[in-house]
């Protein structure tokens, strides 16, 4: 009587794929989180945030706007760390390598998720810091508040910008050598810091770092501000304006701006994935989100 050999259990392809992606993601996460550039720039952003303290003689809204720009060093570091990770994809790999290009790409993207957690922690600290200060100052008398706080949409912006930073760094790191990608990233985020370039209402929806409030015409320089509605926040005529302006913080504008940033992130992310269905879907989804986000911003723009 012949013995029947039992078949050895086989690993399911999907389970094996998940295991490979999980291992690569853990390895990439460790590398990213151990990068000293990330924590040095995060510390710089926190220090800049802590340095913003409202003062009676400040330019109206200065502290409110400065709070929004403090995240730029952190965003630059996130893009650099992502670029270094995805730049390893430029190394030649055998066509029959056990880990496919798609698996490596997914693993690196999953490994970058902790960077978004760092940005979320920064946003939470930002919200706490504003409340610790008792609020920020907006407007001038008679339309002024000393208790202004970021809306939820404004607090979400650092996290969505971190996603854009990952996709931008990943795209440049994947397609360019680091000697070219890193200077480009520095120039990009350096320009983003000049938020006033997008201060005009016509280009506010197209900004990367959206800094509120938005200023809306309220009256001529000779208007009596006491005749304006008492709930309006006002900005008096001065060096940069020859009119009375109404200072408006729009939560809707912030949320639709996040949709615009998600669209840009998807478009940059498409550059990092191999050609095929995934890339086409990312391009299509990114284009739709970007267009919808911009159109909706113009719709709700004060």
Secondary structure, DSSP 8 states (H G I E B T S, - for coil): ------------HHHHHHHHHHHHHHHHHHHHHT-HHHHHHHHHHHHHHHH----TTS-TTHHHHHHHHTTHHHHHHHHHHHHHHHHGGGS---TT-SS-HHHHHHHHHHHTHHHHHHHHHHHHHHHHHHHHTT-EEEEETTEEEEEE---HHHHHHHHHHHHHHHHHHHHHHHHS-HHHHHHHHHHHHHHHH-GGGG-STTTGGG-SS----EEEEEEETTS-GGGS-TT-EEE-S-SS-SEEEEEE--HHHHHHHHHHHHHHHHHHHHHHS-SSHHHHHHHHHHHHHHHHHHHHHHHH--
